[in-house]
């Protein structure tokens, strides 16, 4: 699925998503990654949402985003609510959604100049 081209002042705009592949600029990524307006962590060690822990979320909270989008893969899965304690304590909002939806939402929030962090599982 190709996304509409936006004029966004960021190095990390998601250009397209296909099953198992995210394209940012001219680079294709085929593994999980963390994406922020001015930073990319490639790869992200988490490969399965079932392995998500409070420690992972504490590491994400350290980036001090306004919101974290957790792309759970091609289907929507929900981790146990108790592991989100580090985000709630830090006052950071979060949403869990399928990775294609997280990619679209990331671009929207990026266009609004929000401090967004997308943790995308492929």
GROMACS elastic network, one bead per residue, 0.5 to 0.9 nm:
[ bonds ]
;  ai    aj funct       b0    kb
    1    15     6  0.89981   500
    1    16     6  0.57025   500
    1    17     6  0.53234   500
    1    18     6  0.58799   500
    1   100     6  0.86324   500
    2     5     6  0.88851   500
    2    15     6  0.63654   500
    2    17     6  0.65294   500
    2    18     6  0.83743   500
    3     6     6  0.87484   500
    3    14     6  0.76527   500
    3    15     6  0.56919   500
    3    16     6  0.55633   500
    3    17     6  0.80189   500
    3   104     6  0.77109   500
    3   107     6  0.89657   500
    4    15     6  0.77465   500
    4    16     6  0.89061   500
    5     8     6  0.88287   500
    5    15     6  0.73422   500
    6    13     6  0.86671   500
    6   107     6  0.88030   500
    6   111     6  0.79224   500
    7    10     6  0.89142   500
    7   111     6  0.82149   500
    8    11     6  0.85481   500
    8    13     6  0.74857   500
    8   107     6  0.89044   500
    8   110     6  0.75279   500
    8   111     6  0.59309   500
    8   113     6  0.88874   500
    9    12     6  0.89325   500
    9    13     6  0.88039   500
    9    37     6  0.87441   500
    9   110     6  0.89061   500
    9   111     6  0.83212   500
   10    13     6  0.64132   500
   10    37     6  0.56962   500
   10    38     6  0.63531   500
   10   110     6  0.80438   500
   11    24     6  0.85085   500
   11    25     6  0.79963   500
   11    37     6  0.69256   500
   11    38     6  0.62565   500
   11    39     6  0.81676   500
   12    15     6  0.89477   500
   12    24     6  0.61841   500
   12    25     6  0.73674   500
   12    35     6  0.72506   500
   12    36     6  0.71015   500
   12    37     6  0.57490   500
   12    38     6  0.65804   500
   12    39     6  0.73760   500
   12    40     6  0.74246   500
   13    23     6  0.87968   500
   13    24     6  0.59076   500
   13    25     6  0.70491   500
   13    37     6  0.76530   500
   13   106     6  0.84377   500
   13   107     6  0.63918   500
   13   110     6  0.78363   500
   14    17     6  0.76432   500
   14    22     6  0.71264   500
   14    23     6  0.60247   500
   14    25     6  0.71844   500
   14   103     6  0.66928   500
   14   104     6  0.79968   500
   14   106     6  0.80630   500
   14   107     6  0.66036   500
   15    22     6  0.77920   500
   15    23     6  0.54864   500
   15    24     6  0.53527   500
   15    25     6  0.62400   500
   15    26     6  0.85445   500
   16    21     6  0.82861   500
   16    22     6  0.59603   500
   16    23     6  0.50850   500
   16    24     6  0.72139   500
   16    25     6  0.89548   500
   16   103     6  0.84534   500
   17    20     6  0.80214   500
   17    21     6  0.58954   500
   17    23     6  0.62714   500
   17    99     6  0.87814   500
   17   100     6  0.65047   500
   17   103     6  0.74201   500
   17   104     6  0.89841   500
   18    21     6  0.51315   500
   18    22     6  0.64370   500
   18    23     6  0.84799   500
   18   100     6  0.79908   500
   19    22     6  0.81948   500
   19    73     6  0.89717   500
   19    74     6  0.72411   500
   19   100     6  0.84083   500
   19   122     6  0.76922   500
   20    29     6  0.82365   500
   20    30     6  0.56365   500
   20    31     6  0.73410   500
   20    73     6  0.86785   500
   20    74     6  0.85085   500
   20   122     6  0.53086   500
   21    28     6  0.63557   500
   21    29     6  0.55073   500
   21    31     6  0.74380   500
   21   122     6  0.71596   500
   22    27     6  0.83232   500
   22    28     6  0.56781   500
   22    29     6  0.51987   500
   22    30     6  0.66827   500
   22    31     6  0.85320   500
   22   103     6  0.84700   500
   22   122     6  0.84247   500
   23    26     6  0.67053   500
   23    27     6  0.55802   500
   23    29     6  0.62059   500
   23    30     6  0.89345   500
   24    27     6  0.54439   500
   24    28     6  0.64702   500
   24    29     6  0.78450   500
   25    28     6  0.81310   500
   29    32     6  0.79049   500
   29    33     6  0.80940   500
   29    42     6  0.83067   500
   29    43     6  0.85763   500
   30    33     6  0.89893   500
   30   122     6  0.69118   500
   31    42     6  0.80958   500
   31    43     6  0.63605   500
   31    44     6  0.76403   500
   31    45     6  0.89274   500
   31    47     6  0.76658   500
   31   120     6  0.86229   500
   31   121     6  0.71148   500
   31   122     6  0.55504   500
   32    42     6  0.74850   500
   32    43     6  0.58160   500
   32    44     6  0.51940   500
   32    45     6  0.70927   500
   32    46     6  0.66597   500
   32    47     6  0.62004   500
   32   119     6  0.76504   500
   32   120     6  0.54743   500
   32   122     6  0.51833   500
   33    40     6  0.73564   500
   33    41     6  0.57782   500
   33    42     6  0.51515   500
   33    45     6  0.79104   500
   33    46     6  0.83521   500
   33   118     6  0.81402   500
   33   119     6  0.61505   500
   33   120     6  0.54583   500
   33   121     6  0.68198   500
   33   122     6  0.83196   500
   34    39     6  0.82022   500
   34    40     6  0.58323   500
   34    42     6  0.67926   500
   34    43     6  0.75555   500
   34    44     6  0.61019   500
   34    60     6  0.88338   500
   34   117     6  0.69812   500
   34   118     6  0.56998   500
   34   120     6  0.62020   500
   34   121     6  0.88695   500
   35    38     6  0.81396   500
   35    39     6  0.61736   500
   35    41     6  0.64660   500
   35    42     6  0.85557   500
   35   106     6  0.87950   500
   35   116     6  0.83035   500
   35   117     6  0.57078   500
   35   118     6  0.50394   500
   35   119     6  0.64936   500
   35   120     6  0.77924   500
   36    40     6  0.61628   500
   36    41     6  0.86257   500
   36    65     6  0.85656   500
   36   106     6  0.87557   500
   36   110     6  0.86037   500
   36   115     6  0.75454   500
   36   116     6  0.60197   500
   36   118     6  0.64592   500
   36   119     6  0.89607   500
   37    40     6  0.81956   500
   37   110     6  0.66201   500
   37   113     6  0.84961   500
   37   114     6  0.85770   500
   37   115     6  0.72502   500
   37   116     6  0.70699   500
   37   117     6  0.77197   500
   40    43     6  0.87313   500
   41    44     6  0.62588   500
   42    45     6  0.86918   500
   43    46     6  0.86485   500
   44    47     6  0.77555   500
   44   119     6  0.81109   500
   44   120     6  0.83713   500
   44   121     6  0.83400   500
   46    49     6  0.72846   500
   46    51     6  0.68917   500
   46    52     6  0.70327   500
   46    56     6  0.85177   500
   46   121     6  0.71558   500
   47    50     6  0.88067   500
   47    51     6  0.76858   500
   47    52     6  0.89963   500
   47   121     6  0.60878   500
   47   122     6  0.71866   500
   48    51     6  0.56527   500
   48    52     6  0.73611   500
   48    72     6  0.78453   500
   48    73     6  0.80454   500
   48   121     6  0.68854   500
   48   122     6  0.84040   500
   49    52     6  0.53091   500
   49    71     6  0.88086   500
   49    72     6  0.59751   500
   49    73     6  0.79112   500
   49    77     6  0.74930   500
   49    78     6  0.80862   500
   49    79     6  0.70668   500
   49   121     6  0.74310   500
   50    53     6  0.85119   500
   50    77     6  0.87793   500
   50    78     6  0.87951   500
   50    79     6  0.68419   500
   52    55     6  0.81738   500
   52    56     6  0.63495   500
   52    57     6  0.78416   500
   52    79     6  0.74166   500
   52    83     6  0.81617   500
   53    56     6  0.52720   500
   53    57     6  0.66073   500
   53    58     6  0.87607   500
   53    79     6  0.89242   500
   53    83     6  0.61587   500
   53    84     6  0.85669   500
   54    57     6  0.50520   500
   54    58     6  0.60684   500
   54    59     6  0.86158   500
   54    82     6  0.84431   500
   54    84     6  0.66118   500
   54    85     6  0.73254   500
   54    86     6  0.66638   500
   54    87     6  0.89862   500
   55    58     6  0.50229   500
   55    59     6  0.62770   500
   55    60     6  0.87107   500
   55    83     6  0.87131   500
   55    86     6  0.84367   500
   56    59     6  0.51847   500
   56    60     6  0.63896   500
   56    61     6  0.87499   500
   57    61     6  0.60644   500
   57    62     6  0.86503   500
   57    83     6  0.77807   500
   57    84     6  0.69537   500
   57    85     6  0.85599   500
   57    86     6  0.64121   500
   57    87     6  0.67914   500
   58    62     6  0.63469   500
   58    84     6  0.89372   500
   58    85     6  0.89192   500
   58    86     6  0.55794   500
   58    87     6  0.71630   500
   59    62     6  0.52711   500
   59    63     6  0.74093   500
   60    63     6  0.57448   500
   60    64     6  0.76708   500
   60    65     6  0.82269   500
   60    68     6  0.79829   500
   60    87     6  0.85218   500
   60   117     6  0.79441   500
   60   119     6  0.84220   500
   61    64     6  0.53572   500
   61    65     6  0.69101   500
   61    68     6  0.84387   500
   61    86     6  0.72231   500
   61    87     6  0.61998   500
   61    90     6  0.71188   500
   61    92     6  0.72955   500
   62    65     6  0.82503   500
   63   117     6  0.82092   500
   64    67     6  0.86202   500
   64    90     6  0.84024   500
   64    92     6  0.77024   500
   64   115     6  0.80550   500
   64   117     6  0.89054   500
   65    68     6  0.67303   500
   65    92     6  0.68413   500
   65    93     6  0.85258   500
   65   114     6  0.83197   500
   65   116     6  0.54261   500
   65   117     6  0.60672   500
   66    91     6  0.82502   500
   66    92     6  0.55904   500
   66    93     6  0.63571   500
   66    94     6  0.85974   500
   66   114     6  0.69852   500
   66   115     6  0.51723   500
   66   116     6  0.59544   500
   66   117     6  0.80567   500
   67    92     6  0.56028   500
   67    94     6  0.52634   500
   67    95     6  0.78020   500
   67   114     6  0.82050   500
   67   115     6  0.68515   500
   67   116     6  0.52048   500
   67   117     6  0.64410   500
   67   118     6  0.85596   500
   68    87     6  0.88246   500
   68    92     6  0.73136   500
   68    93     6  0.62858   500
   68    95     6  0.64704   500
   68    96     6  0.85392   500
   68   115     6  0.89043   500
   68   116     6  0.59794   500
   68   118     6  0.58138   500
   68   119     6  0.71970   500
   69    93     6  0.86827   500
   69    94     6  0.57692   500
   69    95     6  0.50762   500
   69    96     6  0.61234   500
   69    97     6  0.74770   500
   69   102     6  0.59893   500
   69   103     6  0.86957   500
   69   105     6  0.79906   500
   69   106     6  0.72929   500
   69   116     6  0.74515   500
   69   117     6  0.62057   500
   69   119     6  0.60933   500
   69   120     6  0.78903   500
   70    94     6  0.73387   500
   70    95     6  0.60833   500
   70    97     6  0.62937   500
   70    98     6  0.79952   500
   70    99     6  0.75348   500
   70   102     6  0.68011   500
   70   117     6  0.84945   500
   70   118     6  0.60596   500
   70   120     6  0.60756   500
   70   121     6  0.78953   500
   71    74     6  0.83164   500
   71    75     6  0.89836   500
   71    76     6  0.80571   500
   71    95     6  0.85324   500
   71    96     6  0.61596   500
   71    97     6  0.52784   500
   71    98     6  0.50365   500
   71   100     6  0.74543   500
   71   101     6  0.74889   500
   71   102     6  0.52795   500
   71   103     6  0.77826   500
   71   118     6  0.72336   500
   71   119     6  0.60258   500
   71   121     6  0.56444   500
   71   122     6  0.81435   500
   72    75     6  0.66083   500
   72    76     6  0.58058   500
   72    77     6  0.59335   500
   72    78     6  0.78617   500
   72    96     6  0.67205   500
   72    97     6  0.59371   500
   72    98     6  0.50097   500
   72    99     6  0.56210   500
   72   102     6  0.86020   500
   72   119     6  0.85875   500
   72   120     6  0.68824   500
   72   121     6  0.56310   500
   72   122     6  0.78417   500
   73    76     6  0.69858   500
   73    77     6  0.80878   500
   73    97     6  0.81985   500
   73    98     6  0.53461   500
   73   100     6  0.79079   500
   73   120     6  0.73501   500
   73   121     6  0.51058   500
   73   122     6  0.52011   500
   74    98     6  0.53956   500
   74    99     6  0.59029   500
   74   100     6  0.70504   500
   74   121     6  0.85890   500
   74   122     6  0.73890   500
   75    97     6  0.78438   500
   75    98     6  0.51267   500
   75    99     6  0.77149   500
   76    96     6  0.74328   500
   76    97     6  0.53424   500
   76    99     6  0.81726   500
   77    96     6  0.76143   500
   77    97     6  0.73765   500
   77    98     6  0.76022   500
   78    81     6  0.79857   500
   78    96     6  0.68075   500
   78    97     6  0.83524   500
   79    82     6  0.84284   500
   79    83     6  0.74602   500
   79    84     6  0.86576   500
   79    96     6  0.87123   500
   80    83     6  0.61374   500
   80    84     6  0.80233   500
   81    84     6  0.57477   500
   81    85     6  0.78872   500
   82    85     6  0.58995   500
   83    86     6  0.74199   500
   83    87     6  0.87831   500
   84    87     6  0.54925   500
   84    88     6  0.64074   500
   84    89     6  0.87573   500
   84    94     6  0.86603   500
   85    88     6  0.50744   500
   85    89     6  0.60027   500
   85    90     6  0.85279   500
   86    89     6  0.51863   500
   86    90     6  0.62211   500
   86    91     6  0.86723   500
   86    92     6  0.86357   500
   87    90     6  0.50932   500
   87    91     6  0.61044   500
   87    92     6  0.50755   500
   87    93     6  0.69980   500
   87    94     6  0.76507   500
   88    91     6  0.50348   500
   88    92     6  0.60065   500
   88    93     6  0.73165   500
   88    94     6  0.88415   500
   89    92     6  0.77548   500
   90    93     6  0.89657   500
   95   102     6  0.85521   500
   96    99     6  0.88908   500
   96   102     6  0.79740   500
   97   100     6  0.82118   500
   97   101     6  0.62363   500
   97   102     6  0.60391   500
   98   101     6  0.54698   500
   98   102     6  0.62807   500
   98   103     6  0.88420   500
   98   120     6  0.88982   500
   98   121     6  0.88447   500
   99   103     6  0.61434   500
   99   104     6  0.87445   500
   99   119     6  0.88364   500
   99   120     6  0.59927   500
   99   121     6  0.66043   500
   99   122     6  0.71577   500
  100   103     6  0.51790   500
  100   104     6  0.65206   500
  100   105     6  0.87455   500
  101   104     6  0.51923   500
  101   105     6  0.60875   500
  101   106     6  0.84470   500
  102   105     6  0.50511   500
  102   106     6  0.58932   500
  102   107     6  0.86644   500
  102   118     6  0.70354   500
  102   119     6  0.85253   500
  102   120     6  0.74458   500
  103   106     6  0.51436   500
  103   107     6  0.64995   500
  103   108     6  0.88867   500
  103   118     6  0.76695   500
  103   120     6  0.79735   500
  104   107     6  0.53611   500
  104   108     6  0.64759   500
  104   109     6  0.88823   500
  105   108     6  0.50595   500
  105   109     6  0.61979   500
  105   110     6  0.84089   500
  106   109     6  0.52435   500
  106   110     6  0.59359   500
  106   111     6  0.85806   500
  106   116     6  0.68922   500
  106   117     6  0.77358   500
  106   118     6  0.64742   500
  107   111     6  0.61394   500
  107   112     6  0.86928   500
  108   111     6  0.51901   500
  108   112     6  0.65195   500
  108   113     6  0.89870   500
  109   113     6  0.64672   500
  109   114     6  0.54122   500
  109   115     6  0.79065   500
  109   116     6  0.66798   500
  110   113     6  0.50841   500
  110   114     6  0.56473   500
  110   115     6  0.74879   500
  110   116     6  0.68575   500
  111   114     6  0.75814   500
  113   116     6  0.84753   500
